[in-house]
């Protein structure tokens, strides 16, 4: 979920057509907040592709999760959810604030704060689980600087970017599971083709922009707006207090949430979910989620026009 300041490549493959879509859908383990989702959506999520959403066991799992959530009414307390960063992070925060990519956050009123994840509402229905299993094994709750580098990175992580050149179609295809991969610049500079032959060269630069964990205050609730995979990974290690970028949202201001989020009355109600509920079998359940890829196609086309 990152539709606001949400984000020299190598590995050329042989020429030929590169498929824009995988031959078959890949899916990864995930957790779903079935206790807060609509019963129909929850049953369909648990059923997946191999079971019926009307399976009695699935319907019972959903019903039990909804009942467990209903029993929590009146127990959620957001007091002390957001507070100032400690002095130990001041140099790191100052360096982040001085970076050009942070200007957009600053102009829209974001500021770095500490939050207690136990007091922040989760609105995303499903989160990939492997990040919580495989990432940040060495992090400790008392190592705030290392946690800050995870939550507020100063550079993007491109990860495994696959690059394909198609001679037939005269285009480059860049693909990555990182949703923040994007074109960041363009250039127009001569290229030496050897033997003193200099020709104009035109192209683009691509990188993964840093993605900062975002928390907002909206209609009396503190809401995790972006950074679910990292937050779940930290929660799985018992880490509650993390640095984030934070801002106040007006009562009628759109949160800009993507599809796959809980309905607003659900997370503004008396018993909202938190990131820790993804780890609670009483109110959440395992499922699978399709893997999404970001594709960048850089193409050269030649046209001859009559004028």
Buried (B, 14 or more C-beta within 10 A) or exposed (E): BBEBBBBEBEEEEEEEEBEEEEEEEEBEEBBBBBBBBBBEBBBBBBBEEEEEBEEEEBBEBBBBBBEBBEEBEEEBEBEEBBEEBEEEBEEBBEEBEEEEBBEEBEEEEBBBBBBBBBBBBBBBBBBBBEBBEEBBEEBEEEEBEEBBBBBBBBEBBBEEBBBBBBEEBEBBBBBBBBBBBBEBEEEEEEEEEEEEEEEEEEBEEBBBBBBBBBBBBBBEBBBBBBBBBBBBBBBBBEBBBBBBBBBEBEEEEEBBBEEEBBEBEBBBBEBBBBBBBBBBEBBBBEBBBEEEBBEBBBEEEEEEEEE
